[in-house]
Amino acid sequence: MVNVLFAALPMRWDQYETPLRKSFEDVGLDVELTPSNAPFDPAEIDYVIYAPNSEIQDFTPFSRCKAVLNLWAGVEDIVGNETLTMPLTRMVDFGLTEGMIEWCTGHVLRHHLGMDAHIHGQDGVWRAGIVPPLARDRIITILGLGALGSAVGQALRALNFQVRGWSRSLKQVEGIACYAGDDGLSEALTGAEGVVLLLPNTPATENTLNASTLSLLAEGAFIINPGRGPLIDDTALLEALDSGQVGHATLDVFRIEPLPAEHAFWSHPRVTVTPHIASETRATSAAAVVAENIRRAEAGEPLLHRVDRKAGY
């Protein structure tokens, strides 16, 4: 018997209980699954399925725990927890990935095709004669080439966009011109007409888009940020929007969430605010990832998507 604790908000238990039990059965695990709002002995828990907004913040009593399996793709709210000494994994699942591909591709095409002029232009003015370039003539840069960034980049490449990708360390992704390091960041951004941010939130990635890097883009470029709010210097972005250096910013994540009602992004005519909805973890696909990771750990196999504590993701 494997003892597994589900440590997330109570409403998540209602969503995850059935998919988790089915997934454990599918991989042949005999599991005692307990929600964290029910009685349990921390010293008897083998694995913790975890959301960082759980009430559990001290992992010291979990002396037998073999791994903490994060339900979120981002781990910035847990990776620095000094009481968490056991292995930590992040969530990478096909539902999250496919959702992010669909959201990013939709907004890239929206800006590429200039759809807003017609969606918001229902005023009797016949706006013909504005022809966008073909995708093959448009450079899109993806900042972040992890599982999500690579998948989004390849989807855009399949639509014939010229796709560049940048990461802190050099990667090779089929169909994408890959760059790394400070010099590579400048190369990846110079002349780009669209930027999609899918970097993790770490001290090294904060304000990756700032006054200097925004100035490298093609004039009127669009910014799409479904990654993390601190990746962008908000003041620099607003100045670039006001000057026309950036034509539009579609922002799904922010330094403070929910975004305060008085924030300038809400009223700026060149900003689209969406409420952190770019992609959600789906319980069915996430449960399968969790079950497979516990199966692997019990079989002595390496964990999938293990977090590098030093790198922060």
N, C-alpha and C positions, 0 to 999 in steps of 0.2 A: 504494500500500500504506500502510495506517495501522497504526502500531505501538501496541499497547495492552498495558499491564501490569496483571495481576490481583494486587493486593497485599492479601491477607487470609490467614487461617489456612489451612494446607494442606487441611483437611477441607472447607473451602468451595469449593476448586477442584474437587473431585469433584462437588459439587452444581451448580456454575455453568458448568463448561466447555461441556457440551452445549447448555444453553439459550442461553448467550451466542453460541456459534458459529451456532446457528440464527437468533437474532435479528439478528445482523450480516448474515447472508445475506438475511433477510426485508426489510431496509431497503436492500439493495444495496451494502453496504460490503465492501471487500476488506481484511481485517484480519489482521495477524500478532498473535495473542494468546499472551501468555507469562505463566506464573505466576511470582511473585517468588522462589520457591525454585529457579528454573532460571537459567542464565546469561543476563544481559541487560546492555545498555549504557544507563545512565540518560539519557545525552545524545541517544539515538535514540528515546526514548519520546514519543509524541504525547499519550496520555491514560493516566491511572491510575485504575483501578477500585479503590476503597479501603475498607477497614474500619479504624477507628482502633486496633484491637488488632493491626494488622500490625506486623511488625518495622521497616518503613520509617517513620522519623520525621523524617528530614532530606531535604527536597525540593530543596535547593540544586543537586545534580547534575542534576536534571531540567530542563535549560536549554531544551529544545524543547517541554516539556509545555504543552498548550493548556488543560487542565482536569483537575481531580481530581473524580471522581464517587463520592460517598460512598454506601456500601451501606446505611447506617443512616439512619433518620429524624432522629435526634439528631446534632448536630454539635458539642456542647460539648467533646468530647475532641480536637477537631482545629481548631476555628475560631481558637483562639489561637496556633496554631503559626506562628511568625514566619518560618519558612523557606518556608511555603506562600504564594507570592505570585501564583500563577495562580488563575483562577476556580475556585470550589468549589460543587458542587451537593449537595443532600441528596436522600434517597430518598423519593419520593411515588409510590406505585403502588397499583393497585386491590386487589391481594391484601392489602397491609398495611392499607389503609383498610377493606376489608370484614371482615377479621379483627378489627379494633378495634371496628367497629360491633357485631359479633356478641358479643364479650366484654362490652362495656359495657352493651349492651341486656340481655343475660342477667342481669348482676348488678343492674342497676337494677330489673328485674322481680322478681328474687329478693327484694330488700328491700322493694319496693313491695307485693308480695303477702304478705309475711311468711312465706315458704316455710321458713325455718329452724326455725320452731316445730314444723313437722310432720316435716321431714327429720330433726331431732335429737330429736324427741319421741316416739320409738317405745317408750313405757313403759306403755302400757295406759290412759293418760289421754285421754279424748275431749274435744279442744279445739275445740269448735264455738262459733259465735256471735261470732267476731272477724271483722268485715267491713272490708276495706281500702277507702279511697276509690277512686273511679274515677280513671284516669290524668288525666282532664280537670280533676280537682280537686287535683292534686299538682304543685307547682312544683319543677322540676329545673334547676339552674344548671350550665352548662358553663363552666369556666374555661379559656380558650384557644379561639380561633375560626380556627385554621389549617385545613388540609385535613382533618385527623382530627377536630378538635373540631366543625367545621361539619357534617361528615358524621354524626357521632354525634348531634349536636343535632337534625338534620333527621329522623333515624331515630326518635328519641324523640318528636318532634313528630308524626310519622306515626302513632304509637300514642296520640295525643291528650294527652300530657303538656303542661303549660304550661312551655315551655322559655325560659330566659333564657341569654344568652351574654355573656361578658366577655372583652375583649382589651385590650392596652396602648393600641392606637389603635383608633378606632371603625370597625367593619365593618358591613356590611349583609348579613344572611343570611335568606333567605326563611323565614318561619314562626317565627323566633327574635327575641325582644326583646333587642336588642343594647345593651351598655353598654361604657364605656371609662373609663380613668383611675381615680384614687383614689376620687372620689365615686361613680363608676359601679360600682366594686367593691362598695361598701357597699350600693348599691341592688340589685345583682344577687344579693347573698347574703342580704339581709334577708328572713326568712320562708321561705327555701328549705328544702325537706324532703329534698333530695338534692343532692349536689355531685359532679361528675365533673371531675377535673383532667387537662387535656391541654395544658398550657402547656409551652413550651421551658424548659430549665434555664439561666437567666442570672442575673447578680447582681440584676437588677430583679425577678425572679420568686421568688427564694428566700424561704421562709417566707410565701408568699402567704396560706396558712391558718395563722393564729397565734391566740393567746388572744383578741385583739380581734375578728378576723374570724369566728372560730368562734362567738363569743357572739351574732352577728347571725342565725344560723340558727334555724329552728324547733326547739324542744326535741325531741330524739330523732332529729334528721336523720341520714341516712347519708352517708358519704364513700366515694368510689370513686377510687382513684388509680392509673391505668395510665400516667401521664405521666413524672414524675421524682421521686425521693425528696426532694430538697431543697425541693420546693414546699411541704412541710408542716413546721411546727415539731413535732417528735416529742413533746417534753415537753408542749406545750400540747394536743396531740391526746389523749395519755393522760389528762391531767387532765379534758378534756371528756368522754371516755368514762367515766371514773370517776364524774363528777357526773351523767351522763345527758343532758348537753347534746347529745352525739353518741350516737346509739343503736348504731351499728355502723360500722366502717371496714374496707373491703375494699382491701387494699394489694398492688400488684403490683411496686412499685419502691421502692428504699430508698437511704439515703445510703451504706451499705456493702452490697455484694452479693458473694457470698451473704450474706443476713441472718445475723449471728452467732447461734448456737444459744441463747445466754444473753439475747438481746434480749427485752424485755418484750412485744413484739408477739406472739411465738410463744405465750405462755401466757395472754394476755388473752382473757377469754370473749367480748368484743365486737369482736374483730379477726379477720379472715380474711387469712392470708398466702398469696399465690400467687407462684411463683418467676420473675417477669419473663417471663410467658408470654402477656400480654394479646393481643399480635399479633406474629407473626414475618414477616420479609421472606421472600416466596416466590421461589425462584430464577427460575422461569419468567416471572413478571410483572415482577420487578426487572430481569431481563436485557433485556426489551423496552424498559423505560424508559431503561436505559443506552445501548442501541443507538440509540434515537431521539435521545438527546441528542448522541451523537457524530455521527450523521448531520446534525443541525442545525448543529453547530459546523463541520463540514466544508463545509456549504452556506452558511455565513456568516449563519445564522439565530440568534436569541437562544437561550441555554440555558434549559431548563426548570428550575424549582426552584433557581435560583441563590441562594446564601447571602449575606445582607447581613452583612458582617463586623462592622460597628459595632453592629448590633442583636443579633448573636450567633446568628442562625438564618435 
